[in-house]
Amino acid sequence: MSTEVEVNEKAVINWLEQNPDIFQRFPELLEVVELTHSNSTNTSSLIERQVSRLRAKNRDIERKMQQMMQNALENEELMGKLHRLSLTLGESANMKNFFQMLRDELKNQFKADHVFIGLFADKINPDSKLPLSIIQADNPELAPFRTLLDGGQTSCGRLAREKLQFLFGRDNQIRSTALVPIGERGEFGMLAIGSENPGRFFPGMGTMFLELLSETISHRLRLQEAEPRRLTA
């Protein structure tokens, strides 16, 4: 019997959804329809219930609009910072200045608590004394990062302890991290920006700024690779 009632209720609901003007065409139905408040035995009209639902929807829409506006403002600010950073890096006379300026700007302008820049040994001159880490491709500690590097996708959120120790040392206080492959499929290495704030970087956040920053670094490294060929041509 309950199954039959359930089927009939679904049929009524479907019919009402297809005929939303039923109470306008047959207003006398309002005299026999009652909606009770969940916390009392008092009755409320359909209009009251509709108004309540519409107000709730409007509040939800307003919250979403405010969040979208906030995101747009933050993105605009980030793009402005990235533009200024690109101009600053473009003024660097050599690779050492480039990476030192990059590290300083990320800490000063972008409030990064810790910055790790790691390049593969075959992509950089080991005698250049650059302010970064040189990564050996066969280093077993690099294994946990292989999925990130091979996928070429930026990742944000909390990292396992072994990853944090590889990037920032044993006594770090990092609670959230943005990991950015440098180059196509991480061909040059990776950039890690660490924060002691657990909510600073999180899964699902926008990563366009980080990806554009990776392209800026990759471009400079490719120019550096091409320099010897131009000199010997």
Residue pairs with C-beta under 8 A, 6 or more apart in sequence:
16 22
22 29
23 29
23 30
23 33
23 46
30 45
30 46
33 46
34 43
35 43
35 44
35 45
35 46
35 49
36 42
36 43
36 44
37 43
37 44
71 206
75 206
75 208
75 209
78 209
79 209
81 109
81 110
82 209
82 212
82 213
82 216
84 109
85 102
85 105
85 109
85 213
85 216
86 216
88 101
88 105
89 98
89 101
89 102
89 105
89 216
89 220
92 98
92 101
95 128
95 130
95 220
95 224
96 128
96 129
96 130
96 131
98 220
99 117
99 130
99 131
99 132
100 131
102 117
102 217
103 115
103 117
103 131
106 112
106 115
106 193
107 113
107 115
110 193
112 193
112 194
112 195
113 173
113 174
113 194
113 195
113 196
113 197
114 168
114 172
114 174
114 192
114 193
114 194
114 195
115 191
115 192
115 193
115 194
116 133
116 167
116 168
116 190
116 191
116 192
116 193
116 194
117 131
117 132
117 133
117 189
117 191
118 132
118 133
118 134
118 135
118 167
118 189
118 190
118 191
118 192
119 130
119 132
119 133
119 134
119 135
119 182
119 188
119 189
119 221
120 134
120 135
120 136
120 137
120 187
120 188
120 189
121 134
121 135
121 136
121 137
122 137
123 187
123 188
123 189
123 221
123 225
124 130
124 132
124 134
124 221
126 134
135 142
135 189
136 142
141 162
141 166
142 166
144 160
144 162
144 163
144 166
145 163
145 166
145 179
145 190
148 155
148 179
148 181
148 186
148 190
149 181
149 185
149 186
149 190
150 185
150 186
151 181
151 185
152 181
152 184
152 185
152 186
153 181
154 178
154 179
154 180
154 181
154 207
154 210
154 211
154 214
155 178
155 179
155 203
156 176
156 177
156 178
156 179
156 201
156 202
156 203
156 204
156 205
156 207
157 176
157 177
157 201
157 202
157 203
158 175
158 176
158 177
158 198
159 167
159 174
159 177
159 179
164 172
164 174
164 177
164 194
165 172
167 174
167 177
167 192
167 194
168 174
168 192
168 194
172 194
173 196
174 194
174 195
174 196
175 195
175 196
175 197
175 198
175 200
176 194
176 195
176 197
176 198
176 199
176 200
176 201
176 202
177 192
177 193
177 194
177 195
177 201
178 192
178 193
178 201
178 207
178 210
179 190
179 191
179 192
180 190
180 191
180 192
180 193
180 207
180 210
180 211
180 213
180 214
181 189
181 190
181 214
182 188
182 189
182 190
182 191
182 214
182 217
182 218
182 221
183 189
183 214
183 218
183 221
184 218
188 217
188 218
188 221
191 210
191 213
191 214
191 217
193 201
193 210
195 201
